[in-house]
Amino acid sequence: MTRTRFVHQALRYGSDTEFLAGTAGFVTEGLDAGDAVLAVVSPHNITLLVETLGDRSREVEFVDAHDWYDYPSRTLGRYHAYCDRQGTRRRVRVVGEPVWAGRDTFETREWMRYESLLNVAFAGTGHWILCPYDTRTLPSGIVRTAARTHPELTDGAADFTDPADFVAECDALRPARLRAGPDDLPFARGGSAAVRQGLAAYARRVGLPEQRTYDLVAAVHESVVNALRHGGGRGVVRLRSDPEYVICEIRDEGAHSSAPRPPFPGHLPPEPRASGGHGMWLVRQLTDLVSADLDPSGSAVRLYFRRPAA
């Protein structure tokens, strides 16, 4: 099948046979066309594809989905980097199966958001992404949502929702803002050094490793800089920790600006020569999960850093 525009499909399968029926031909068709083919699936499904493809499996790049699908923004960054490495003249085909097991409600919603954002991130390219959904193990709600985040299903009609509308639905379910606490770090212009010191001390106190402490300080500092630039010149960083995450919420007092809010802030990589948009992209690449409530009367950006297992 010849397709020249970006294609994003969901494959709902209920057996190994159905998985192979939906993926093996997709892969060989891409190889025959000279496409770069990447398969990011479970180890079991890697074995199925390797055995079915035989010698042709050597032409496919296989990645364990558990290593690739850790956090949505970083996964999106990996796909962009992979496509960039192939150059502009070579089409990319991906069999990409997100990992849904072990996710809480918030994480699951962010992965659903990620699936919707793929339609924006790769619009205008000729790439083709096929996303398998195992109906034997996945909750029915996740399988149903695939019809809203993918313009096409391989086994029926999609109920596709425009990404802007879908993302707005996700935003409406964001967690409530944090209340004031004893570890709050107020900030204003000229005082970011004290914030960095306070962040580093807090991260070490709650047991973050050195590299993640560095990432936390860098990401929060970038968010503070954005708040100072666009949010009225002052605000507060609220710090919390629970068994899963260290949480940093950057609040500003608002600039009461009428400037339009940028679409999908930080989710899409900025053009290298763009004058803006780099900050939130960097923040999302350094952070495990992000919740952003961007309001001209006062914004709150919450950053999550997973704590190491005990």
C-alpha positions in Angstrom: 0.0 0.0 0.0 1.4 3.4 -1.0 0.9 6.1 1.5 2.6 9.5 1.3 1.3 11.3 4.4 1.8 10.5 8.0 -0.1 7.4 9.1 -1.0 6.6 12.7 -2.9 3.3 13.2 -3.9 1.2 16.1 -3.9 -2.6 15.8 -6.1 -4.4 18.3 -5.1 -8.0 18.6 -6.2 -10.9 20.8 -3.7 -13.6 20.0 -0.1 -14.1 18.7 -1.6 -15.0 15.3 -3.5 -11.7 15.2 -0.4 -9.8 16.2 1.7 -11.3 13.5 -1.1 -10.9 10.9 -1.1 -7.2 11.6 2.6 -6.5 11.9 4.7 -9.0 9.9 3.3 -7.8 6.5 3.6 -4.2 7.6 7.3 -4.7 8.4 8.2 -6.6 5.2 6.3 -4.1 3.0 8.4 -1.4 4.6 11.6 -3.2 4.0 10.7 -3.9 0.4 10.1 -0.1 0.0 13.5 0.8 1.5 11.9 2.2 4.7 13.8 2.3 8.0 11.8 -0.1 10.2 11.9 0.1 14.0 10.0 -2.4 16.2 9.5 -1.4 19.8 7.5 -4.2 21.4 7.7 -6.7 24.2 10.4 -9.3 24.3 7.7 -12.0 23.5 6.6 -10.1 20.4 10.2 -9.5 19.4 10.7 -13.2 19.4 7.5 -13.7 17.3 8.6 -11.2 14.7 12.2 -12.5 14.5 11.0 -16.1 14.0 8.4 -15.1 11.4 10.7 -12.7 9.4 13.7 -15.0 9.4 16.8 -13.5 7.8 14.9 -10.3 7.1 14.7 -9.6 10.8 18.4 -8.5 10.5 17.1 -5.5 8.6 14.8 -4.4 11.4 15.9 -2.5 14.5 14.3 -4.1 17.6 14.0 -2.4 21.0 12.4 -3.8 24.2 9.4 -1.6 24.8 10.1 -1.5 28.5 13.4 0.2 27.8 11.9 2.7 25.3 8.5 3.6 26.9 9.6 4.9 30.3 8.1 8.4 30.3 6.0 10.0 27.6 8.0 13.1 26.8 11.3 11.3 26.7 9.8 8.6 24.5 8.6 11.3 22.1 12.1 12.7 22.1 13.6 9.3 21.2 11.2 8.9 18.2 12.2 12.4 17.0 15.9 11.5 17.4 15.5 8.2 15.5 13.6 9.9 12.6 16.2 12.6 12.4 19.0 10.0 12.1 17.3 8.6 9.1 17.3 11.9 7.2 14.5 13.6 5.4 14.5 11.3 2.3 13.9 8.0 4.0 10.5 7.0 5.4 10.3 5.5 8.9 7.9 2.7 9.8 7.4 1.9 13.5 5.7 -0.9 15.3 5.4 0.9 18.7 3.6 -0.8 21.6 3.4 1.4 24.7 3.8 -0.3 28.1 0.5 0.2 30.0 1.0 -2.3 32.9 1.9 -0.9 36.3 0.7 2.7 35.4 -1.5 4.6 37.8 -4.4 6.7 36.6 -2.3 9.8 36.1 0.4 8.0 34.2 -2.1 6.2 32.0 -3.7 9.5 31.1 -0.4 10.9 30.2 0.4 8.0 27.9 -3.0 8.4 26.2 -2.1 12.1 25.7 1.2 11.0 24.2 -0.6 8.8 21.7 -2.8 11.7 20.7 0.2 14.1 20.4 1.9 11.7 17.9 -0.6 13.0 15.4 0.8 16.5 15.8 4.4 15.7 16.4 4.8 13.9 13.0 2.2 15.7 10.9 3.8 16.7 7.7 6.1 13.7 7.6 5.6 10.6 5.6 6.3 8.3 8.5 4.0 5.4 9.5 3.4 4.3 13.1 1.4 1.2 13.9 0.5 0.8 17.6 -0.5 -2.7 18.8 -3.0 -3.1 21.7 -3.3 -6.5 23.3 -7.0 -7.0 24.1 -6.1 -10.0 26.2 -4.4 -8.0 28.9 -5.2 -4.3 28.6 -8.2 -2.7 30.4 -11.1 -2.1 28.1 -10.9 1.7 28.7 -7.4 1.8 27.2 -8.4 -0.2 24.2 -11.4 2.1 23.6 -9.3 5.2 23.9 -7.1 3.9 21.1 -10.0 4.6 18.7 -9.9 8.3 19.8 -6.1 8.8 19.7 -5.5 7.1 16.3 -7.0 8.3 13.1 -7.2 4.7 11.8 -7.8 1.3 13.2 -6.7 -1.8 11.3 -10.0 -3.6 12.2 -12.7 -1.0 11.9 -13.7 2.7 12.0 -11.9 5.1 14.4 -13.7 7.6 16.6 -10.8 10.0 16.3 -10.7 13.1 18.5 -8.8 16.2 17.5 -5.6 16.3 19.6 -6.3 19.8 20.8 -9.6 18.6 22.2 -8.2 15.4 23.6 -5.3 17.3 25.3 -7.9 19.7 26.8 -9.8 16.8 28.3 -6.6 15.5 29.9 -5.8 19.0 31.2 -9.2 19.2 32.8 -8.3 16.2 35.0 -5.0 17.5 36.2 -4.3 17.3 39.9 -5.3 20.2 42.2 -2.6 22.7 43.0 -0.5 22.1 46.0 -1.1 24.1 49.2 1.6 26.1 51.0 4.1 24.0 53.0 7.2 24.3 55.1 9.6 23.5 52.2 8.3 26.2 49.9 10.9 28.3 48.1 9.8 31.8 47.1 11.5 33.4 44.1 11.8 36.8 42.5 14.1 38.4 39.9 17.7 38.1 41.0 17.1 35.3 43.5 17.3 32.2 41.4 20.7 31.1 43.0 19.0 30.6 46.4 16.3 28.6 44.7 18.9 26.3 43.1 20.6 25.7 46.4 17.3 25.0 48.2 16.3 22.6 45.5 19.6 20.7 45.6 19.4 20.4 49.4 15.8 19.1 49.3 16.5 16.6 46.6 19.4 15.1 48.5 17.4 15.1 51.8 14.7 13.0 50.2 17.2 10.6 48.6 17.4 11.4 44.9 20.6 10.2 43.2 23.1 12.8 42.2 22.2 12.8 38.5 18.5 13.1 39.1 19.2 15.9 41.6 21.1 17.7 38.9 18.1 17.1 36.5 15.6 18.3 39.0 17.6 21.5 39.7 18.0 22.2 36.0 14.4 21.6 35.1 12.9 23.6 38.0 15.4 26.4 37.4 14.3 26.6 33.7 10.6 26.7 34.8 11.4 29.4 37.3 13.1 31.4 34.5 10.0 31.0 32.4 7.8 32.1 35.3 10.0 35.2 35.9 9.9 36.1 32.2 6.2 35.5 31.6 4.5 35.3 35.0 4.8 38.6 36.7 8.3 38.5 38.1 7.8 36.4 41.2 6.4 33.2 42.5 7.0 30.1 44.6 8.3 26.6 44.2 6.3 24.1 46.3 8.1 20.9 47.2 6.6 17.5 48.2 7.6 13.9 48.2 5.6 10.7 48.4 6.7 7.1 48.1 6.7 7.3 44.3 7.8 10.8 43.3 9.5 14.0 44.3 7.2 16.8 43.2 8.1 20.4 42.4 5.3 22.8 41.6 6.3 26.2 40.2 3.7 28.9 40.7 3.7 32.4 39.5 1.5 35.4 40.1 0.4 35.8 36.5 1.2 38.5 34.0 -2.4 39.2 33.0 -1.2 39.0 29.4 -3.6 38.7 26.5 -0.9 36.9 24.4 -2.2 33.6 23.1 -1.1 30.4 24.8 1.2 28.3 22.7 -0.3 25.0 21.6 1.0 21.9 23.2 3.7 23.7 25.2 6.9 21.7 25.5 5.5 18.5 23.9 6.9 19.2 20.5 10.6 19.9 19.8 11.2 23.4 18.7 12.9 24.2 15.4 16.7 24.6 16.1 16.7 28.2 15.1 13.4 29.1 16.8 13.6 32.0 19.2 11.4 30.3 21.8 9.9 27.0 22.9 13.2 25.4 23.9 12.7 25.8 27.7 9.6 23.7 28.2 10.9 21.0 25.8 14.0 20.8 27.9 12.0 20.6 31.1 9.9 17.7 29.8 13.0 15.8 28.6 14.6 16.1 32.1 11.4 15.3 34.0 9.5 12.1 34.4 6.0 13.6 34.3 4.7 17.1 33.9 1.4 18.7 34.7 1.0 22.3 33.3 -1.8 24.7 34.2 -0.9 27.8 32.2 -3.2 30.6 33.2 -2.5 34.3 32.5 -3.8 35.1 36.1 -1.3 32.7 37.6 0.2 29.4 36.2 1.3 26.2 38.0 3.7 23.8 36.4 4.2 20.6 38.3 7.3 18.4 37.7 7.5 14.8 38.9 10.8 12.9 39.5 10.5 9.2 40.4 12.2 8.2 43.6 14.6 5.3 43.4 13.2 1.9 44.6 14.0 1.1 48.2 
